[in-house]
Every structure is written in structure tokens, then in C-alpha cells.
Amino acid sequence: MPRFVWQAASSLALLATVVVAWVESVAAKEPELPAAVARPVDFVDDVLPVLQKHCFSCHGADEQESGLRLDLKKSALAGGDSGAVIVPGKSAESRLIQLVAGLDGELMPPADKGERLTAAQVSLLRGWIDQGAKWPDQSLAQLQAARHWSLQPIKAIAPPTVANANRLQQPIDAFVLARLAKEKLEPSPLTDRATLIRRLSLDLQGLPPTPDEVDAFVNDARPDATEHLVDRLLASPRYGERWGRHWLDQARYADSDGYEKDRPRPFAYRYRDWVIAALNADMPFDQFTVEQLAGDLLPGATTEQKIATGLHRNTLHNTEGGIDPEEDRVKKTVDRTNTLGAVWLGLTLGCAQCHSHKYDPISQREYFALYAVFNSITEHDLEAPTADEATKLAASREQHTKETESLKAALTAYETNIHPGVMASWEESIRTAEKPPAGVPPKFVKTIKKPAEERTPAEVKELTQHHRLLDPEWAKLNKALTDHQAKMPKLPPERMAQTVVEMPKPRETRLHLRGDFLSPGDVVAAGTPEILPQLALEKSQQLNRLELAKWVTSDQNPLTARVTANRVWQQLFGRGIVATSDDFGRQGDKPTHPQLLDWLADDFRRRDWSLKQLQRRIVTSSTYQQSSAVRSDLRTVDPDNELLARQIRKRVEAEILRDVSLSAAGLLCEKIGGPSVRPPQPADYANLTYAGSAKWVESKGGDRYRRGFYTFFQRTSPYPMLSTFDAPDATECTVRRQTSNTPIQSLTLWNDLVFFEAAQQLARRVVTEVPTGMNAEQVTRARASQAMRHCLGRTPSQEEVDEVVSLFQDQLRLADNNAAAAQAAVGPGTSPDGVTRGELAAWVNVSRTLMNLDEFVTRE
């Protein structure tokens, strides 16, 4: 045998020997049974989460493998096909323990069904069984509702007493200061007024303050100057745009359908405008909820209340060829159900679409009970004119109807009095002709040659209709009528609104096995989850969207007020009191300040669900007004600022980045509402067409400089600047935006046409606003200071002005040495009087630099 063959054979033999020995040693080693825990074991807190995560998918409400069901006390203790699996007091003899520990060669759950229990979890189960397998006589939903913090009734809580009373500006502060004192931490000092007005302006209206507004606030000696400022900002129509953006993220608003065709929705904006108006009017949040979920079902529903139901029309809509319309409708209904859970209940309802929820006590049947409430929605495009438009339209239609009736009368008179004679002459000419004239079909010739009394009614009708088409006078009168009818006054497309209506007879709802609508299960009646307070309905009454909306905002529902207050807090602090703002269930985070959250929720409801009053409470607190400076003593103790010992710094959202740039430049168009606009975007992107849907025709005039809130949002090809800065894709509800930090963002701020144009205009603004009645150095320093005030909202230090002046001088030298570069920087148009092309180009580059500062894009 050749040497290399012998070596290979020897190696294989050695390997086989090692493998066999290893297998035998493993087989010989018995799995060890972890010892039972000695401490008292609670079923709800310790045992139930283990069973939910590892066992219920095969032995729960949906499936009972081997006849074993572990989500009901009676069934679990009775056992399955092989007998009892739980022997109270004897964990080692309990089949459940033997299976999860892998004794006797069988291990549960199987590898393809779930994750193996840890030794600690097995120890917990052993301790529970050894201690008697105590299981309260309540359903799992009732047990968890009685224990889980978010399902407890909201209580009126008195703020705690604190030593640091000089920091108490709102009751909110007492809760925060008490927690800080417990951790032996001090709050941060209050921020300066210039920073505070910029923070408040960005948070409440999404725009920076003007230099004059900053000066007025900084110099306001009134003790309640901040309260006056907050009231002014809350009363601004810009407030509805700012907080409307937060709401539209949750409402998954977009201006197109999505999917491959992604057709535009020319009047989707009517819902957006309703949101702006409702927020500006401080519509109570319970009414805000009811009108969106069920405005069409309100008695005597107004047009505006019907427009509010556009919430349900923000789903994706598939118009591709060959789709199943029922599948698309089901997807929309699922989306509406999941949105209810995320936005109002703070629950991950969607997890129960295919099977009962693994962590929260929400069964698949309960999911489809909520689904049933939305299952009878029919989409309807509604004429929605303003009051003035409605009056004019009614008058125009009345006049049009009168003219139509006049034309009908003329045609009828001709048909009755004149046409019979004309037709008789025509028939006579055919009967007496030697051969039938060309163009008259033989069947009509045959009819004409019959005596009148022998013709059937159908023959008479058909012959009459044929002759009318040959009669010039009849054709003329008929065309006049048809053309006029086609001119019935209509509203332009942008005055329509996307709404929904309820079907007269509700659809039957069936559970979808494994979430597949093609595999229907049992019939499911509309209802709400058992873990929440139940609706009191008459036996004959069917739960509909209106009753559901009232239930969502009832005082008995502990979730809606908590979820909403937490989300407002999240927008103002970057993080909610509950960090998982869409999950108040067992897998979500617990509140860092539970008593504060309940106080806010209770106060919110007591103040008639006023969002503005809730926000006023928060922003006038010393907690909100703290400095955001990072402190070394908090880096390890509280790196995520959960204890609220300071404010937070955060980059403003995508739309606000655009807004602050246009505002600083003086370009911002302040028009509120109306159809979405298409501002400039990169040329190669602007020419993109996807199935003919994404053609981008730039808006002209002031529409070019509208707030980012109004930018047309195409789902398949969103405005690139918005996507770059983490705007959601509007395909599903978003309750909290993610924030990324990428090189593309820096390149966008430096090179994108919108920001470059804003820098050009800021340069023109600065050189125009600063008078030239000083020496050159003074003018340069004044312009540097003015540019920084427009961009940063504060008066710069002398050192900062020195830096900007130095930058200007460097750029001026470059511009003087490169006329082409200077021309490119300045762009078209003439320079302001007394300013050279090179100077203007230098100020453009200074402006670009300032607009790329971290401080410019950050809310301090």
C-alpha cells in the first residue's frame, strides 16, 4: 500500500475510534436534575412567564400536543394522554420536570419548537411543584391583569415631599427629585434662557426662534416669562404642524398607495390637514380618538368628522394586476387592528395574529375579536368642500340641473312631435326604392316592409333608435344634452377626502388558522381582550368602531392615558418613562418613574384630555428646563439618563432639519395646509420612475420652500433627504423614530440642493441686514455675529466671532483667486449693493459651515 494511502486509512481509523468513544461517553452520561429553588415561588411572576415562552405554543389554547394543555389550571393538573405531568409536592416524580430537564432521553420543547429551558428555569419549576404547585383559581388574563403594572387602574397620586423645594416648578419635579435623592444624585442646573427658548421653539413648533424673539425672552424680567413664552408657542398655528408630524408617524401617513404601482393619493392631505386643525384647536384627546376611529358613526356626523376616518385609509393599497382583492382587504384590516394596539393600547397585538401571544395573555381568538370591529369597513371617497365651496357648488349644480331639464324637454318635444314624421318619410323612401339604399341593414329593411300593426315592440324600438342616429337634428339635440350632462360641476380632486363607512350588514369574521385568511376557523364575534375592563353592551348590541373608541378612552381603560402621556414625554425627553413606548406588556420595559407616569395620566384625564395642558405641565417643569450638558458623575451611574438628572441633546428630525435651514435663510413659506408639494431633489433621483409612479415635477414659487411636513411622500421612493435622516417609510405605524449617524448625512447637509440654496440665501440675508456704516472689520464681525444668531439662536462669544471672521477671510482669498468657484457658490442673481462677488461667495461658504455645525442640527 502506498505510504499516503496507509496514512489516510490510519487517520480515518483513529478518527472513528475517537468519535465512537465520545458518543459512548455522552450516552453514558445521564442529564443532571437541577436542585429546586429554596425561596418561595410565585406562579404569576415566576412560573407563568416560563410556561408562556417555552410551552404554550404546543400546549396552549391553540394546540394541545399529546392532549396536554398547560394554560388552564384544571387541564394542566389533570395531564394529557399519558397521565398527570405535575405531581404537587414531588417535582422529581413530575413528568413535566423530567421532560424539560431531558431525563430518559426525551427533551422538551423539541429543538424545532423552541428554546430549551435553562437550569435556573427548571429549578423554578421544581420549587413551585415542591411547594404544592399553587395556582390561583383565575384565568391567566385575570391573573396577569391583577399583577402587571400597566393593567392596574390609574390612581390619583400625591407628589412626594422633597428637600430641594426651590426646584419645584411643577408637581412633576417632586417625583424626579425624590428618585434622584434616593440615588444620591443632584439635578443639573437650569439652562440659560437662549438655550431654553430654542429648545421650546423646536419642541413645540419645530422652528427656531428669531434673533428678535431670543432677545425679547432673554430680556423679559417678568417672573412668569417662561409661562408666557410657552403659551405663545402653544397658541401658534405652527404647533399643529409640529405635533401633527409626530401623530402622522403613528398614523402611517403617506401620499401614495405603496406596492409596485404606488399610485399617488391626490387628496390624502385632507386627513393631514384635519390633524393640524384638531391639534391647534386642542381637541380633547378622547374626542380626537373617537373621530378618527369612528367619526362616520357619530350621530349627524359632519364632513370634518368623516374626514378624520382617513386614519383607516393610510394603509397600503395594492393595485397590481392579478392581485386577490380579498387578500389586500384582509391586510388592511390586520394593519388597522395592529395600529389600534400600538397607538392607543401600547400592546403588541400583532403577535397574536397567527397564534396566541407568547408573553401577554392575548389569545388569537381575542385578536380576531378586535379584528372583527374593523372587518366591516368600506372605503369611500367623499366630496369634502369648505362651507363656501359647498354653497357655490350647490348653486352651480342647481343651475346646471335647470339647463339639463331644458335640453331634455327640447329633445323630448322633437322625439314626440317632429321625429315621427321625419321617420315616416324615411321609411316610405325605402319601401318605394327599387333596391334598398346603402347603409341600411337588411333586418331594418325587412321591418320597414312589414305593416305597422305586424311589427313587434322590440323591432319598433330598434328601428327608431337606428333612425335617430341618422337624423341630424335629433343627433344635434342629443349631443347638446350629453355634452351638458358631462359638464356637471364637480369639486377638484384636491377637495375630495379619503374616508370609510360601515357596511349595512357586518361581515362574518372567522379566526385565521396560522394567520392565513385562506384557512378560516371558527366564527368570532367582535370583542375586547379579557385582560382589560370589558364593555357593557346590551345583549342585542353589536360592538362597532364607535363603541370601541369610547371604550379605548374610558376611565376604566388603564392603558390609553398612560400610553399617550408616555409618548408625549418621549417626544420631549427623547425617551419615554417606559422606554418601549409601543409595548406596555410583560416583554416591555418597566417605567423608570411609575408614580410620575400615573400622575401624568391622571392629570391628563382630569384636564379634559388636553394635550396642550399636558405639554405645558411638562415644559414648565424644572426637570424639562435643566441643562443638557453631559456630566461625568452620570456616565456610569445613569448613561441613558433614565433618572432625568439632566435634559438630553438630540438631533432634530428629518423634516425639522429642512425647516431650520429654510427658516435661518429667511426662505420658509409659512402657508399652512393644502396639497403636498415636491421640492427640489437630486436630478438623478428626480428622473426616477418606478412603474410610472414616481415622476417628480418640482413645485414652483413658495411651494418650493414649504415645511418638510408637506413634502409629498412616495412610499416606494421617498424624498431622499427625509430617508437619509431616518424618516419612517410609512408602511406601518411608527411610535418612535430611530436615529442613525452616517457619512451620507454629512454629505447631504453639505451638498444637497436644499441646504446649499439655504446657505446662499442666508449669505444674502446677512450682508443685507448688517449696515455698511462702519469700517470693514466692524462690518465683517457684525455679519459673522448675525449669521451665528440666525443659525444658533444665541449671541456668540468674541472667540467664536474671531473663528468665523478667520474662516470668512480664508474663503474670501479663495474666492478672489478662483472666479469660477466664486460664481458657483453665489449662483444666479446679482450681489447686493456694495458687496463684491467674492465677498458674497465667502459668506455663502461661511453659511454652509454654520449650517453643518452640530449645534445647528441639535436640540440642546
Secondary structure, DSSP 8 states (H G I E B T S, - for coil): --HHHHHHHHHHHHHHHHHHHHHHHHHHS--------SS---IIIIIHHHHHHHTHHHHSSS-BGGG---SSHHHHHH-BTTB-S--TT-STT-HHHHHHHTGGG--SS-TTT-----HHHHHHHHHHHHTT----SS-HHHHHHHH-GGGS----------S-GGG-SSHHHHHHHHHHHHTT-----B--HHHHHHHHHHHHHSS---HHHHHHHHT---TTHHHHHHHHHHHSTHHHHHHHHHHHHHTT--SB--TTT--B-TTTHHHHHHHHHHHHTT--HHHHHHHHHHGGGSTT--HHHHHHGGGGGGS-----TT--HHHHHHHHHHHHHHHHIIIII---GGGGSSSS-SSSS--HHHHHHHHHHHTTEEEEEEE---HHHHHHHHHHHHHHHHHHHHHHHHHHHIIIIIHHHHHHHHHHHHHSSSS--TTS-HHHHHHHTS-GGGS-HHHHHHHHHHHHHH-HHHHHHHHHHHHHHTT-----GGGEEEEEEE-SS----EEEGGG-TTSEEEE------TTS------TT----HHHHHHHHTSTT-SSHHHHHHHHHHHHHHSS-SSS-TT--STTS---SSHHHHHHHHHHHHHTTT-HHHHHHHHHTSTTTTB-----GGGTTT-TT-TT-SS---EE--HHHHHHHHHHHHT------SSS-B-----HHHHT--STT--------GGGGG--GGGB---SSS--HHHHHTT---SSS--SS------HHHHHHHHH-HHHHHHHHHHHHHHHHHS-S-S-HHHHHHHHHHHHHHHHHSS---HHHHHHHHHHHHHHHHHHHH-HHHHHHHH-SS---TT--HHHHHHHHHHHHHHTTSTTTTEE-
